[in-house]
């Protein structure tokens, strides 16, 4: 399947010596990318396009590590001064780890018009641009259009909905279309469509929560407290995770889980399990990564739900809607052997032509409305991606720091401990705050 080099941990040390890897010694510009999936497919196609017109000294050769432990391996290489690659992968949540070993870059002059400021910021650290944003990740609220329409049209169902929302949320609510949902509206809908709450529900579960002790699940969750004004720290650097916003979000998740609105094994769920549960046709909603759109709306991959699945931005809180965004991108290794060629490639990669080529090849760049219209027919999901990123996208304060991944890991451990009943809400937040203060101290 993979024609280029994928390096296992057993031979990772060889990366430090270009001569130890056959073929790399003669490479012109070596680009270390993210292995597997649409990101690799799109990068291959885009670099092939670049190589057709590039001078021999500027042609690109691709290099890939394995996914397991990728970021730790990359940091080890860069800290050791490796020059085995000129351009390396960087992610929003890891920029702070790699910035000391990279050089800021100057993008194509049209980059702000192609990507927009919010997206460019996902590749910035301390006010400097460290990467070209190639793939953006955020979240869609996936929902069953047929179920919601039937609910809204049925007076008896509306009455039951109001009764359930009063019992579990303390207020009588009326069903709405998902694009108008608050988080309470979503919760009420999830409860209504759960057999354990409402025996008349046509499906078993109202939603699918990703509650596994996994850092990426915290990214899915945190848009809830963010829409209530939550953040990691305030402007002075004080950790604020023990806020009412986080208490509200954590409690709402636990309310849904305890009521049976999400499968009982949700404590072991992440991306793949959520897709499987939703595509089975037994869940009414799922807050899930945008990357799932291609699968959940494909009649071959998800025949039960593909034609009846809608997608909107996450629900609103008192502070409006919020949608976690982070990007994968490519930046410049400080020890690059072919720095001039690498800079040329990165500047081209941030042009409109390159971004459109990357999108057509299956990548997920977040493009401004004027640019995304040029691929809207082929990639309708990118229209929503760009719209939601520009309107609702955010990066938590501190989420590009050197310890950002460790913060997410800490939150995953403590929050899952609360959801599973192993500790109280107060203890979970106290432990998280103490750990974050240590991780984020200057």
Number of C-alpha atoms within 10 A of each C-alpha: 4 9 5 11 16 16 18 15 14 7 10 16 14 15 21 18 13 17 13 14 15 10 11 20 13 11 20 20 28 26 26 21 22 24 19 15 10 18 21 19 16 21 23 19 16 21 21 15 14 18 15 10 10 16 11 13 12 22 20 23 20 20 21 21 22 16 14 10 11 18 18 11 18 21 16 16 20 24 13 11 15 22 20 28 29 26 32 23 24 29 27 25 25 22 26 22 23 25 23 13 18 22 18 17 16 17 21 17 11 13 22 17 15 25 28 18 13 18 28 20 21 28 28 21 18 11 9 14 18 31 33 32 29 27 23 25 19 26 29 25 20 26 23 21 19 14 17 18 13 10 21 16 11 10 10 10 18 17 14 16 24 17 19 21 21 14 12 17 17 10 14 15 19 17 22 16 13 23 14 15 20 20 21 17 21 23 22 28 27 24 30 31 28 27 18 17 19 18 12 14 18 17 17 22 27 32 30 29 30 28 26 23 22 20 18 17 22 23 20 24 22 20 29 28 23 26 24 22 17 24 23 23 19 13 7 6 14 14 23 18 22 19 16 14 21 23 16 14 21 22 14 18 19 20 17 22 23 15 17 20 31 27 23 14 13 18 19 15 21 21 17 10 16 23 20 14 19 26 20 13 18 20 26 30 28 24 22 26 19 20 19 16 20 14 15 24 21 14 13 10 13 19 16 18 24 20 15 14 21 20 23 17 25 31 25 23 20 12 12 14 22 27 29 24 25 25 25 24 23 25 29 26 29 20 18 22 18 19 17 13 22 25 20 16 21 20 18 18 25 24 20 19 12 18 28 20 19 26 24 17 18 19 26 27 26 32 30 22 19 9 19 26 15 11 17 15 11 12 18 13 17 25 19 21 26 24 17 23 27 21 13 19 22 20 20 18 15 19 23 23 22 19 21 23 18 17 25 21 18 21 25 23 18 21 27 24 20 20 22 16 12 13 14 15 20 12 15 21 22 15 17 22 22 12 16 24 17 12 16 20 10 6
